[in-house]
Amino acid sequence: MGTNKLDTCRIEVKKENIKMAKENDDIRDIMDKQKKEQNLGKSSNKNKWLAFYLLAFFALIYVFLR
C-alpha cells in the first residue's frame, strides 16, 4: 500500500514537472516572437536607409555621367 502511494506521488510530481516544462516552453516561444518582431522593425529601418543610400549613389552616378 505504501508503495502505491509513493508511486502515485512520483507520477504526480512527473506530471507537474511536465506541465511546468510546457509552460516554460510557451514562455520561451512568446519571448522569441517578441524578439523577432523587434528585429523585423530594426531590419526594415535598415532596409530603408540602404535603399536611400543606393538611390543617392545612382543619382550621383547619373549626374557625373551626364
PDB file of N, CA, C and O in Angstrom:
ATOM      1  N   MET A   1       0.825  -1.192   0.000  1.00  0.00           N
ATOM      2  CA  MET A   1       0.000   0.000   0.000  1.00  0.00           C
ATOM      3  C   MET A   1       0.866   1.251   0.000  1.00  0.00           C
ATOM      4  O   MET A   1       0.572   2.216  -0.705  1.00  0.00           O
ATOM      5  N   GLY A   2       1.948   1.234   0.801  1.00  0.00           N
ATOM      6  CA  GLY A   2       2.846   2.382   0.854  1.00  0.00           C
ATOM      7  C   GLY A   2       3.520   2.622  -0.483  1.00  0.00           C
ATOM      8  O   GLY A   2       3.739   3.768  -0.878  1.00  0.00           O
ATOM      9  N   THR A   3       3.847   1.548  -1.178  1.00  0.00           N
ATOM     10  CA  THR A   3       4.495   1.689  -2.471  1.00  0.00           C
ATOM     11  C   THR A   3       3.557   2.347  -3.475  1.00  0.00           C
ATOM     12  O   THR A   3       3.986   3.163  -4.291  1.00  0.00           O
ATOM     13  N   ASN A   4       2.303   1.998  -3.416  1.00  0.00           N
ATOM     14  CA  ASN A   4       1.343   2.593  -4.341  1.00  0.00           C
ATOM     15  C   ASN A   4       1.228   4.088  -4.117  1.00  0.00           C
ATOM     16  O   ASN A   4       1.158   4.860  -5.074  1.00  0.00           O
ATOM     17  N   LYS A   5       1.208   4.504  -2.843  1.00  0.00           N
ATOM     18  CA  LYS A   5       1.141   5.937  -2.556  1.00  0.00           C
ATOM     19  C   LYS A   5       2.398   6.639  -3.055  1.00  0.00           C
ATOM     20  O   LYS A   5       2.334   7.740  -3.601  1.00  0.00           O
ATOM     21  N   LEU A   6       3.547   5.982  -2.858  1.00  0.00           N
ATOM     22  CA  LEU A   6       4.806   6.567  -3.315  1.00  0.00           C
ATOM     23  C   LEU A   6       4.820   6.669  -4.836  1.00  0.00           C
ATOM     24  O   LEU A   6       5.232   7.688  -5.391  1.00  0.00           O
ATOM     25  N   ASP A   7       4.371   5.617  -5.504  1.00  0.00           N
ATOM     26  CA  ASP A   7       4.303   5.651  -6.970  1.00  0.00           C
ATOM     27  C   ASP A   7       3.353   6.740  -7.450  1.00  0.00           C
ATOM     28  O   ASP A   7       3.651   7.455  -8.406  1.00  0.00           O
ATOM     29  N   THR A   8       2.211   6.861  -6.782  1.00  0.00           N
ATOM     30  CA  THR A   8       1.242   7.897  -7.145  1.00  0.00           C
ATOM     31  C   THR A   8       1.857   9.271  -6.976  1.00  0.00           C
ATOM     32  O   THR A   8       1.677  10.148  -7.821  1.00  0.00           O
ATOM     33  N   CYS A   9       2.581   9.459  -5.889  1.00  0.00           N
ATOM     34  CA  CYS A   9       3.237  10.747  -5.636  1.00  0.00           C
ATOM     35  C   CYS A   9       4.277  11.034  -6.716  1.00  0.00           C
ATOM     36  O   CYS A   9       4.365  12.158  -7.211  1.00  0.00           O
ATOM     37  N   ARG A  10       5.055  10.034  -7.079  1.00  0.00           N
ATOM     38  CA  ARG A  10       6.070  10.217  -8.128  1.00  0.00           C
ATOM     39  C   ARG A  10       5.422  10.571  -9.463  1.00  0.00           C
ATOM     40  O   ARG A  10       5.912  11.435 -10.191  1.00  0.00           O
ATOM     41  N   ILE A  11       4.327   9.905  -9.773  1.00  0.00           N
ATOM     42  CA  ILE A  11       3.625  10.183 -11.029  1.00  0.00           C
ATOM     43  C   ILE A  11       3.106  11.613 -11.029  1.00  0.00           C
ATOM     44  O   ILE A  11       3.199  12.314 -12.037  1.00  0.00           O
ATOM     45  N   GLU A  12       2.552  12.049  -9.884  1.00  0.00           N
ATOM     46  CA  GLU A  12       2.046  13.418  -9.793  1.00  0.00           C
ATOM     47  C   GLU A  12       3.175  14.430  -9.957  1.00  0.00           C
ATOM     48  O   GLU A  12       3.006  15.456 -10.616  1.00  0.00           O
ATOM     49  N   VAL A  13       4.334  14.138  -9.352  1.00  0.00           N
ATOM     50  CA  VAL A  13       5.484  15.037  -9.480  1.00  0.00           C
ATOM     51  C   VAL A  13       5.939  15.089 -10.937  1.00  0.00           C
ATOM     52  O   VAL A  13       6.252  16.164 -11.449  1.00  0.00           O
ATOM     53  N   LYS A  14       5.978  13.946 -11.604  1.00  0.00           N
ATOM     54  CA  LYS A  14       6.364  13.921 -13.020  1.00  0.00           C
ATOM     55  C   LYS A  14       5.390  14.737 -13.862  1.00  0.00           C
ATOM     56  O   LYS A  14       5.801  15.498 -14.738  1.00  0.00           O
ATOM     57  N   LYS A  15       4.091  14.574 -13.590  1.00  0.00           N
ATOM     58  CA  LYS A  15       3.085  15.336 -14.338  1.00  0.00           C
ATOM     59  C   LYS A  15       3.274  16.830 -14.117  1.00  0.00           C
ATOM     60  O   LYS A  15       3.176  17.621 -15.055  1.00  0.00           O
ATOM     61  N   GLU A  16       3.547  17.215 -12.866  1.00  0.00           N
ATOM     62  CA  GLU A  16       3.753  18.633 -12.557  1.00  0.00           C
ATOM     63  C   GLU A  16       5.009  19.154 -13.260  1.00  0.00           C
ATOM     64  O   GLU A  16       5.016  20.273 -13.775  1.00  0.00           O
ATOM     65  N   ASN A  17       6.070  18.342 -13.281  1.00  0.00           N
ATOM     66  CA  ASN A  17       7.296  18.754 -13.971  1.00  0.00           C
ATOM     67  C   ASN A  17       7.051  18.924 -15.469  1.00  0.00           C
ATOM     68  O   ASN A  17       7.549  19.868 -16.082  1.00  0.00           O
ATOM     69  N   ILE A  18       6.291  18.014 -16.049  1.00  0.00           N
ATOM     70  CA  ILE A  18       5.970  18.116 -17.477  1.00  0.00           C
ATOM     71  C   ILE A  18       5.154  19.371 -17.748  1.00  0.00           C
ATOM     72  O   ILE A  18       5.391  20.078 -18.727  1.00  0.00           O
ATOM     73  N   LYS A  19       4.182  19.644 -16.863  1.00  0.00           N
ATOM     74  CA  LYS A  19       3.343  20.836 -17.018  1.00  0.00           C
ATOM     75  C   LYS A  19       4.194  22.101 -16.937  1.00  0.00           C
ATOM     76  O   LYS A  19       4.015  23.026 -17.729  1.00  0.00           O
ATOM     77  N   MET A  20       5.124  22.141 -15.975  1.00  0.00           N
ATOM     78  CA  MET A  20       5.993  23.311 -15.828  1.00  0.00           C
ATOM     79  C   MET A  20       6.907  23.463 -17.039  1.00  0.00           C
ATOM     80  O   MET A  20       7.162  24.580 -17.489  1.00  0.00           O
ATOM     81  N   ALA A  21       7.395  22.358 -17.564  1.00  0.00           N
ATOM     82  CA  ALA A  21       8.265  22.413 -18.743  1.00  0.00           C
ATOM     83  C   ALA A  21       7.499  22.961 -19.946  1.00  0.00           C
ATOM     84  O   ALA A  21       8.037  23.755 -20.717  1.00  0.00           O
ATOM     85  N   LYS A  22       6.246  22.538 -20.106  1.00  0.00           N
ATOM     86  CA  LYS A  22       5.432  23.050 -21.212  1.00  0.00           C
ATOM     87  C   LYS A  22       5.180  24.543 -21.052  1.00  0.00           C
ATOM     88  O   LYS A  22       5.218  25.291 -22.029  1.00  0.00           O
ATOM     89  N   GLU A  23       4.922  24.981 -19.809  1.00  0.00           N
ATOM     90  CA  GLU A  23       4.708  26.409 -19.565  1.00  0.00           C
ATOM     91  C   GLU A  23       5.972  27.199 -19.893  1.00  0.00           C
ATOM     92  O   GLU A  23       5.902  28.273 -20.492  1.00  0.00           O
ATOM     93  N   ASN A  24       7.125  26.664 -19.499  1.00  0.00           N
ATOM     94  CA  ASN A  24       8.391  27.337 -19.806  1.00  0.00           C
ATOM     95  C   ASN A  24       8.616  27.423 -21.312  1.00  0.00           C
ATOM     96  O   ASN A  24       9.095  28.439 -21.814  1.00  0.00           O
ATOM     97  N   ASP A  25       8.270  26.359 -22.032  1.00  0.00           N
ATOM     98  CA  ASP A  25       8.391  26.386 -23.494  1.00  0.00           C
ATOM     99  C   ASP A  25       7.482  27.451 -24.097  1.00  0.00           C
ATOM    100  O   ASP A  25       7.867  28.164 -25.024  1.00  0.00           O
ATOM    101  N   ASP A  26       6.260  27.548 -23.551  1.00  0.00           N
ATOM    102  CA  ASP A  26       5.330  28.571 -24.040  1.00  0.00           C
ATOM    103  C   ASP A  26       5.891  29.965 -23.800  1.00  0.00           C
ATOM    104  O   ASP A  26       5.812  30.833 -24.670  1.00  0.00           O
ATOM    105  N   ILE A  27       6.458  30.176 -22.613  1.00  0.00           N
ATOM    106  CA  ILE A  27       7.043  31.485 -22.290  1.00  0.00           C
ATOM    107  C   ILE A  27       8.200  31.783 -23.235  1.00  0.00           C
ATOM    108  O   ILE A  27       8.324  32.903 -23.732  1.00  0.00           O
ATOM    109  N   ARG A  28       9.053  30.784 -23.485  1.00  0.00           N
ATOM    110  CA  ARG A  28      10.179  30.973 -24.406  1.00  0.00           C
ATOM    111  C   ARG A  28       9.688  31.303 -25.811  1.00  0.00           C
ATOM    112  O   ARG A  28      10.255  32.162 -26.487  1.00  0.00           O
ATOM    113  N   ASP A  29       8.637  30.622 -26.247  1.00  0.00           N
ATOM    114  CA  ASP A  29       8.077  30.901 -27.575  1.00  0.00           C
ATOM    115  C   ASP A  29       7.589  32.342 -27.675  1.00  0.00           C
ATOM    116  O   ASP A  29       7.826  33.017 -28.677  1.00  0.00           O
ATOM    117  N   ILE A  30       6.903  32.809 -26.625  1.00  0.00           N
ATOM    118  CA  ILE A  30       6.406  34.185 -26.624  1.00  0.00           C
ATOM    119  C   ILE A  30       7.568  35.164 -26.669  1.00  0.00           C
ATOM    120  O   ILE A  30       7.527  36.146 -27.411  1.00  0.00           O
ATOM    121  N   MET A  31       8.607  34.902 -25.879  1.00  0.00           N
ATOM    122  CA  MET A  31       9.770  35.792 -25.861  1.00  0.00           C
ATOM    123  C   MET A  31      10.472  35.793 -27.216  1.00  0.00           C
ATOM    124  O   MET A  31      10.917  36.840 -27.685  1.00  0.00           O
ATOM    125  N   ASP A  32      10.572  34.626 -27.844  1.00  0.00           N
ATOM    126  CA  ASP A  32      11.194  34.548 -29.172  1.00  0.00           C
ATOM    127  C   ASP A  32      10.395  35.334 -30.201  1.00  0.00           C
ATOM    128  O   ASP A  32      10.969  36.020 -31.047  1.00  0.00           O
ATOM    129  N   LYS A  33       9.065  35.236 -30.130  1.00  0.00           N
ATOM    130  CA  LYS A  33       8.222  36.000 -31.057  1.00  0.00           C
ATOM    131  C   LYS A  33       8.437  37.492 -30.877  1.00  0.00           C
ATOM    132  O   LYS A  33       8.525  38.237 -31.852  1.00  0.00           O
ATOM    133  N   GLN A  34       8.523  37.932 -29.608  1.00  0.00           N
ATOM    134  CA  GLN A  34       8.727  39.355 -29.347  1.00  0.00           C
ATOM    135  C   GLN A  34      10.074  39.814 -29.892  1.00  0.00           C
ATOM    136  O   GLN A  34      10.172  40.896 -30.470  1.00  0.00           O
ATOM    137  N   LYS A  35      11.109  39.003 -29.714  1.00  0.00           N
ATOM    138  CA  LYS A  35      12.430  39.361 -30.241  1.00  0.00           C
ATOM    139  C   LYS A  35      12.397  39.446 -31.762  1.00  0.00           C
ATOM    140  O   LYS A  35      12.980  40.360 -32.346  1.00  0.00           O
ATOM    141  N   LYS A  36      11.720  38.499 -32.406  1.00  0.00           N
ATOM    142  CA  LYS A  36      11.633  38.518 -33.869  1.00  0.00           C
ATOM    143  C   LYS A  36      10.902  39.759 -34.354  1.00  0.00           C
ATOM    144  O   LYS A  36      11.297  40.375 -35.344  1.00  0.00           O
ATOM    145  N   GLU A  37       9.824  40.125 -33.645  1.00  0.00           N
ATOM    146  CA  GLU A  37       9.082  41.322 -34.040  1.00  0.00           C
ATOM    147  C   GLU A  37       9.952  42.565 -33.907  1.00  0.00           C
ATOM    148  O   GLU A  37       9.906  43.450 -34.761  1.00  0.00           O
ATOM    149  N   GLN A  38      10.746  42.636 -32.838  1.00  0.00           N
ATOM    150  CA  GLN A  38      11.639  43.779 -32.661  1.00  0.00           C
ATOM    151  C   GLN A  38      12.693  43.798 -33.759  1.00  0.00           C
ATOM    152  O   GLN A  38      13.013  44.854 -34.305  1.00  0.00           O
ATOM    153  N   ASN A  39      13.230  42.629 -34.078  1.00  0.00           N
ATOM    154  CA  ASN A  39      14.254  42.550 -35.116  1.00  0.00           C
ATOM    155  C   ASN A  39      13.686  42.908 -36.483  1.00  0.00           C
ATOM    156  O   ASN A  39      14.383  43.497 -37.308  1.00  0.00           O
ATOM    157  N   LEU A  40      12.432  42.559 -36.728  1.00  0.00           N
ATOM    158  CA  LEU A  40      11.818  42.907 -38.010  1.00  0.00           C
ATOM    159  C   LEU A  40      11.727  44.416 -38.155  1.00  0.00           C
ATOM    160  O   LEU A  40      11.969  44.950 -39.238  1.00  0.00           O
ATOM    161  N   GLY A  41      11.384  45.106 -37.085  1.00  0.00           N
ATOM    162  CA  GLY A  41      11.308  46.559 -37.122  1.00  0.00           C
ATOM    163  C   GLY A  41      12.659  47.174 -37.394  1.00  0.00           C
ATOM    164  O   GLY A  41      12.762  48.134 -38.158  1.00  0.00           O
ATOM    165  N   LYS A  42      13.689  46.643 -36.787  1.00  0.00           N
ATOM    166  CA  LYS A  42      15.038  47.174 -36.989  1.00  0.00           C
ATOM    167  C   LYS A  42      15.516  46.911 -38.410  1.00  0.00           C
ATOM    168  O   LYS A  42      16.112  47.786 -39.039  1.00  0.00           O
ATOM    169  N   SER A  43      15.260  45.720 -38.915  1.00  0.00           N
ATOM    170  CA  SER A  43      15.747  45.390 -40.255  1.00  0.00           C
ATOM    171  C   SER A  43      15.034  46.218 -41.315  1.00  0.00           C
ATOM    172  O   SER A  43      15.650  46.611 -42.306  1.00  0.00           O
ATOM    173  N   SER A  44      13.755  46.489 -41.124  1.00  0.00           N
ATOM    174  CA  SER A  44      13.055  47.288 -42.123  1.00  0.00           C
ATOM    175  C   SER A  44      13.597  48.712 -42.126  1.00  0.00           C
ATOM    176  O   SER A  44      13.687  49.339 -43.181  1.00  0.00           O
ATOM    177  N   ASN A  45      13.957  49.225 -40.958  1.00  0.00           N
ATOM    178  CA  ASN A  45      14.559  50.551 -40.882  1.00  0.00           C
ATOM    179  C   ASN A  45      15.919  50.539 -41.578  1.00  0.00           C
ATOM    180  O   ASN A  45      16.281  51.485 -42.277  1.00  0.00           O
ATOM    181  N   LYS A  46      16.657  49.463 -41.378  1.00  0.00           N
ATOM    182  CA  LYS A  46      17.960  49.320 -42.031  1.00  0.00           C
ATOM    183  C   LYS A  46      17.779  49.266 -43.547  1.00  0.00           C
ATOM    184  O   LYS A  46      18.561  49.857 -44.291  1.00  0.00           O
ATOM    185  N   ASN A  47      16.754  48.560 -43.996  1.00  0.00           N
ATOM    186  CA  ASN A  47      16.487  48.460 -45.436  1.00  0.00           C
ATOM    187  C   ASN A  47      16.115  49.810 -46.028  1.00  0.00           C
ATOM    188  O   ASN A  47      16.474  50.109 -47.167  1.00  0.00           O
ATOM    189  N   LYS A  48      15.398  50.625 -45.265  1.00  0.00           N
ATOM    190  CA  LYS A  48      15.040  51.958 -45.759  1.00  0.00           C
ATOM    191  C   LYS A  48      16.290  52.798 -45.985  1.00  0.00           C
ATOM    192  O   LYS A  48      16.406  53.482 -47.001  1.00  0.00           O
ATOM    193  N   TRP A  49      17.222  52.748 -45.042  1.00  0.00           N
ATOM    194  CA  TRP A  49      18.465  53.514 -45.199  1.00  0.00           C
ATOM    195  C   TRP A  49      19.286  52.984 -46.362  1.00  0.00           C
ATOM    196  O   TRP A  49      19.877  53.762 -47.112  1.00  0.00           O
ATOM    197  N   LEU A  50      19.327  51.669 -46.517  1.00  0.00           N
ATOM    198  CA  LEU A  50      20.064  51.078 -47.630  1.00  0.00           C
ATOM    199  C   LEU A  50      19.474  51.531 -48.964  1.00  0.00           C
ATOM    200  O   LEU A  50      20.210  51.887 -49.884  1.00  0.00           O
ATOM    201  N   ALA A  51      18.161  51.518 -49.066  1.00  0.00           N
ATOM    202  CA  ALA A  51      17.513  51.969 -50.300  1.00  0.00           C
ATOM    203  C   ALA A  51      17.806  53.449 -50.555  1.00  0.00           C
ATOM    204  O   ALA A  51      18.042  53.851 -51.694  1.00  0.00           O
ATOM    205  N   PHE A  52      17.790  54.249 -49.503  1.00  0.00           N
ATOM    206  CA  PHE A  52      18.079  55.679 -49.650  1.00  0.00           C
ATOM    207  C   PHE A  52      19.503  55.896 -50.160  1.00  0.00           C
ATOM    208  O   PHE A  52      19.721  56.688 -51.078  1.00  0.00           O
ATOM    209  N   TYR A  53      20.474  55.193 -49.567  1.00  0.00           N
ATOM    210  CA  TYR A  53      21.870  55.347 -49.992  1.00  0.00           C
ATOM    211  C   TYR A  53      22.074  54.867 -51.429  1.00  0.00           C
ATOM    212  O   TYR A  53      22.814  55.490 -52.191  1.00  0.00           O
ATOM    213  N   LEU A  54      21.429  53.774 -51.798  1.00  0.00           N
ATOM    214  CA  LEU A  54      21.548  53.292 -53.175  1.00  0.00           C
ATOM    215  C   LEU A  54      20.959  54.294 -54.157  1.00  0.00           C
ATOM    216  O   LEU A  54      21.533  54.541 -55.218  1.00  0.00           O
ATOM    217  N   LEU A  55      19.829  54.864 -53.809  1.00  0.00           N
ATOM    218  CA  LEU A  55      19.211  55.870 -54.665  1.00  0.00           C
ATOM    219  C   LEU A  55      20.120  57.087 -54.808  1.00  0.00           C
ATOM    220  O   LEU A  55      20.289  57.615 -55.908  1.00  0.00           O
ATOM    221  N   ALA A  56      20.701  57.528 -53.702  1.00  0.00           N
ATOM    222  CA  ALA A  56      21.609  58.677 -53.749  1.00  0.00           C
ATOM    223  C   ALA A  56      22.844  58.344 -54.583  1.00  0.00           C
ATOM    224  O   ALA A  56      23.321  59.184 -55.346  1.00  0.00           O
ATOM    225  N   PHE A  57      23.359  57.133 -54.443  1.00  0.00           N
ATOM    226  CA  PHE A  57      24.534  56.707 -55.195  1.00  0.00           C
ATOM    227  C   PHE A  57      24.252  56.736 -56.699  1.00  0.00           C
ATOM    228  O   PHE A  57      25.051  57.260 -57.474  1.00  0.00           O
ATOM    229  N   PHE A  58      23.113  56.173 -57.105  1.00  0.00           N
ATOM    230  CA  PHE A  58      22.776  56.163 -58.529  1.00  0.00           C
ATOM    231  C   PHE A  58      22.482  57.568 -59.044  1.00  0.00           C
ATOM    232  O   PHE A  58      22.759  57.874 -60.203  1.00  0.00           O
ATOM    233  N   ALA A  59      21.930  58.415 -58.197  1.00  0.00           N
ATOM    234  CA  ALA A  59      21.689  59.802 -58.606  1.00  0.00           C
ATOM    235  C   ALA A  59      23.018  60.509 -58.855  1.00  0.00           C
ATOM    236  O   ALA A  59      23.146  61.265 -59.818  1.00  0.00           O
ATOM    237  N   LEU A  60      24.005  60.271 -57.995  1.00  0.00           N
ATOM    238  CA  LEU A  60      25.329  60.875 -58.194  1.00  0.00           C
ATOM    239  C   LEU A  60      25.987  60.354 -59.465  1.00  0.00           C
ATOM    240  O   LEU A  60      26.583  61.124 -60.218  1.00  0.00           O
ATOM    241  N   ILE A  61      25.882  59.061 -59.704  1.00  0.00           N
ATOM    242  CA  ILE A  61      26.453  58.492 -60.927  1.00  0.00           C
ATOM    243  C   ILE A  61      25.784  59.115 -62.150  1.00  0.00           C
ATOM    244  O   ILE A  61      26.462  59.446 -63.123  1.00  0.00           O
ATOM    245  N   TYR A  62      24.473  59.277 -62.111  1.00  0.00           N
ATOM    246  CA  TYR A  62      23.741  59.883 -63.224  1.00  0.00           C
ATOM    247  C   TYR A  62      24.213  61.313 -63.471  1.00  0.00           C
ATOM    248  O   TYR A  62      24.399  61.725 -64.616  1.00  0.00           O
ATOM    249  N   VAL A  63      24.406  62.069 -62.382  1.00  0.00           N
ATOM    250  CA  VAL A  63      24.845  63.463 -62.519  1.00  0.00           C
ATOM    251  C   VAL A  63      26.249  63.521 -63.107  1.00  0.00           C
ATOM    252  O   VAL A  63      26.518  64.353 -63.973  1.00  0.00           O
ATOM    253  N   PHE A  64      27.144  62.653 -62.654  1.00  0.00           N
ATOM    254  CA  PHE A  64      28.523  62.688 -63.154  1.00  0.00           C
ATOM    255  C   PHE A  64      28.620  62.219 -64.606  1.00  0.00           C
ATOM    256  O   PHE A  64      29.442  62.740 -65.359  1.00  0.00           O
ATOM    257  N   LEU A  65      27.816  61.266 -65.009  1.00  0.00           N
ATOM    258  CA  LEU A  65      27.872  60.761 -66.379  1.00  0.00           C
ATOM    259  C   LEU A  65      27.160  61.683 -67.367  1.00  0.00           C
ATOM    260  O   LEU A  65      27.390  61.586 -68.573  1.00  0.00           O
ATOM    261  N   ARG A  66      26.345  62.529 -66.901  1.00  0.00           N
ATOM    262  CA  ARG A  66      25.587  63.423 -67.759  1.00  0.00           C
ATOM    263  C   ARG A  66      26.488  64.436 -68.300  1.00  0.00           C
ATOM    264  O   ARG A  66      26.056  65.304 -69.059  1.00  0.00           O
TER     265      ARG A  66
END
